[in-house]
Every structure is written in C-alpha cells, then in structure tokens.
C-alpha cells in the first residue's frame, strides 16, 4: 500500500478502529522502512520503536504512543531492521548482538538506528535527526553559553542524563561558530548526528569506527591538525578525559558532553574514570581548564514540542578553588549566588518557562524537585 494509505490507516481513525497496519503491511512485506519514517516525521515523532510481539511505537511529546492495534512479528521486525544495511553490516550486528548506524535518506533527513537483540530476537530504536543544527537562539539558552565559545582555550561541558538534547546543543554551538568565525573545528563523534556545511569555519567531522578507531586516538590526531576547537561526542574513558583536559589547558578550546544528573556530580563522574592515585591530576587540570558547564533538561512544552531548561556554571576563581580543594559540594551555592557572572540555577530556568506558559505547573514540579 502507498504511504498515504499508511497514514490514513494509522492516524486518521479513532484508536478503537485502527486497522491492522502491521499485519497487512509489515508482515506481508508491503511497507518499506522509509514509509514508517516518513510518517513519523509528518507526525512530529522523535523516535520509532520496533520490537517483536509489540505494537509499532512512536515517541510523541515525550511519550511512547502505540501506532498500531496489532503486534509486530519477529519476521517483520527483522526485515525492517535490516532493510537499510548491507551484508557486512548485518554480519556485524549478528556477531556483536548490537550496533549503531546512521542512515542518510537521499533528499530527506537522517536517522540514528540502534539494533539490539531482545530475548533472542532483533529489535530497532530509530532516532529521527533534524536535517540541520538548530540556531542557538531557538534553544533559549542564556547568552553566556554562546559567549563561552569565544574563549581561546579551555573546556566547555554540556551535561545531563540520557536523551536530554546534549548533542543538539553541542551542534548548535558549533553552528554558531560556523556562522561567524574562521576557525578550524575538528569533531570526534560516535556516530555523527548533525552534518555541518561550510559557512565560515572549516569543520572536519570524524566518526569513531569509520574515520578513527577510538575517541582517544582521534583526539590525539586532532591535536596535530592545527585545531582551534575540538568537539568530542562524549568523554567516556580516562585516556580521552586526560588528553582533552591537557589540550584545553594548553591552547585549544574543547567542547564535550558528560552524562551526569546534576552539575555538583561532575567531579565525581570524571574521577570515577581515573586510576587510583590520579584523581589529583584530574582535579588540577579541570580547575585550570574549565570555562563553563551547561546542564540541561529537555521538557515537553505546552504546544506539543520541546524546550530546554538549564543551569549554567561559569568557571570563576571561586569555582576553580572549590575544584582544586575538593569542595564541589559548595558548587550549588556558587551557582545560586553567581548571576552577575552569567550563572543560572535550574529552578530559575524552570520558573521562567512556567511563567512564559511554555511548560505546565506539573512539569515544573516534576523537574524542580530534583534541584534543591
């Protein structure tokens, strides 16, 4: 059946009368993965979930919504999951039991596909990626965040838990540089989610596994490639953290992400990667190199989209002293009293979003409770 028929069957009828889209189209090899992705794009979904024995799910406004009345079969999910892979990639998935791929659709957008086995059967989670980085002003971040990118050297961290838009923010910051500065920017990513086109900056994007073997190897190579800015998709091992901090302290602006639940857990997270006896080195390098931290939460707004709430830490002398002297439990106080330095608490950000009518009172209460 054509894509328009797919659209009508899935969404244009009440839930109680949704036709058996999966039975009729997926299991009978009538629908291509591109049809499902195109429908998800039209409906504003961020993710697609394919799993045997379950309906087809879209993530809409932060919630998983069943798109079909019947469940998908293992055969149908397998066919869709492997539809855009070549034979070598399929063998890689079957050998490793999980893998990530970027799928670029000619004339359309890009998707990040995670394939994994669940209870012995293949399943897929597909993230729909924006075609271009969002303009920084659309994210609604404080002006000081863009000012961070004007630093000649140092470390800028974008932090948050999983799926809070850290990669989107990093791409927007790089795009901001691209719009106005003649810089040499090298990115090391796994995988590349946003493709930057030339404006003013020379942006060289490298993908771990395809263009370099690891973050640490790619970072070492980047230091010999005349960089002004190095963007690292994620700091996930000691070697990468040590090289990144050393580079940031000695003349390169380094931009990266870190998975933490709050800014005051930042040191604890970084030190968890350090071998015994090396935590002092990490503290010293971080205190010297840090420019600022943006910690963010991606929230559903009142109009069905998303908005960003964030808290911001600027690396003042007081912050550097706390990092050196193991006093990071005082960082929350520093942020609360640091408005003159461009700092902002999460509660301040949440209150502004609530007063502007962008988030509900319930959303405010749900997030604010985590930020004393």
Helices and strands as residue ranges (DSSP letters): H 3-11, G 15-17, H 21-21, I 22-26, H 33-43, E 47-50, E 57-60, E 63-66, H 74-81, H 87-96, E 98-104, E 110-118, E 121-129, H 136-139, H 143-148, E 154-160, H 166-180, E 184-189, E 202-207, H 215-222, E 229-232, H 238-249, E 253-259, G 263-265, H 266-271, H 279-289, E 290-300, E 306-314, H 317-324, G 328-330, H 331-336, G 339-341, H 346-355, H 361-368
